[in-house]
Amino acid sequence: MLKWVVVVMLLVLVTGLFRSELSRRLRLGRLPGDMHFRVRGRECHLPFTSTVLLSLLAGLILRVL
């Protein structure tokens, strides 16, 4: 169980470090259905479609393994 927690945390770290590069190349966060708006001067991002797409991709990879 501890190994999976470490793996997930490393994936989150790597994804966070390369987020701008991933969004530029794969258009993650800019897909139709991803919401971007301002509230009281703060920008809010709600990447619904990107989250669903990444969940499906992770499910397919786990099913293959």
C-alpha positions as CSV (number, residue, x, y, z in Angstrom):
1,M,0.0,0.0,0.0
2,L,2.8,2.4,0.8
3,K,4.4,1.8,-2.6
4,W,1.2,2.9,-4.3
5,V,1.0,6.0,-2.3
6,V,4.6,6.9,-3.2
7,V,4.0,6.2,-6.9
8,V,0.9,8.3,-6.9
9,M,2.7,11.2,-5.1
10,L,5.5,11.0,-7.6
11,L,3.1,11.1,-10.5
12,V,1.4,14.2,-9.0
13,L,4.7,15.9,-8.5
14,V,5.9,15.2,-12.1
15,T,2.6,16.2,-13.6
16,G,2.7,19.5,-11.6
17,L,6.3,20.2,-12.7
18,F,5.4,19.7,-16.4
19,R,1.9,21.1,-16.3
20,S,2.6,24.1,-18.6
21,E,4.4,21.9,-21.1
22,L,1.6,19.3,-21.0
23,S,-1.1,21.9,-21.5
24,R,0.8,23.5,-24.4
25,R,1.4,20.2,-26.3
26,L,-1.6,18.1,-25.4
27,R,-4.1,21.0,-24.8
28,L,-5.0,19.6,-21.4
29,G,-7.1,22.2,-19.6
30,R,-8.2,23.8,-22.8
31,L,-10.6,21.1,-24.1
32,P,-14.3,21.8,-24.7
33,G,-16.0,21.3,-21.3
34,D,-13.1,22.7,-19.3
35,M,-14.2,25.8,-17.5
36,H,-12.1,28.9,-17.0
37,F,-13.5,32.0,-15.3
38,R,-12.7,34.9,-13.0
39,V,-14.3,35.5,-9.6
40,R,-13.3,38.7,-7.7
41,G,-10.1,39.0,-9.6
42,R,-9.0,35.4,-9.1
43,E,-8.8,32.9,-12.0
44,C,-10.6,29.6,-11.5
45,H,-9.9,26.5,-13.6
46,L,-12.3,23.5,-13.6
47,P,-10.9,20.9,-16.0
48,F,-13.9,18.5,-16.2
49,T,-13.2,17.1,-19.7
50,S,-9.4,16.8,-19.1
51,T,-10.1,14.9,-15.9
52,V,-12.4,12.5,-17.5
53,L,-10.0,11.9,-20.4
54,L,-7.1,11.3,-18.1
55,S,-9.2,8.9,-16.0
56,L,-10.1,6.9,-19.0
57,L,-6.5,6.8,-20.1
58,A,-5.4,5.6,-16.7
59,G,-8.1,3.0,-16.7
60,L,-7.0,1.6,-20.0
61,I,-3.4,1.5,-19.0
62,L,-4.3,-0.4,-15.7
63,R,-6.5,-2.8,-17.6
64,V,-3.6,-3.6,-20.0
65,L,-1.2,-4.2,-17.2
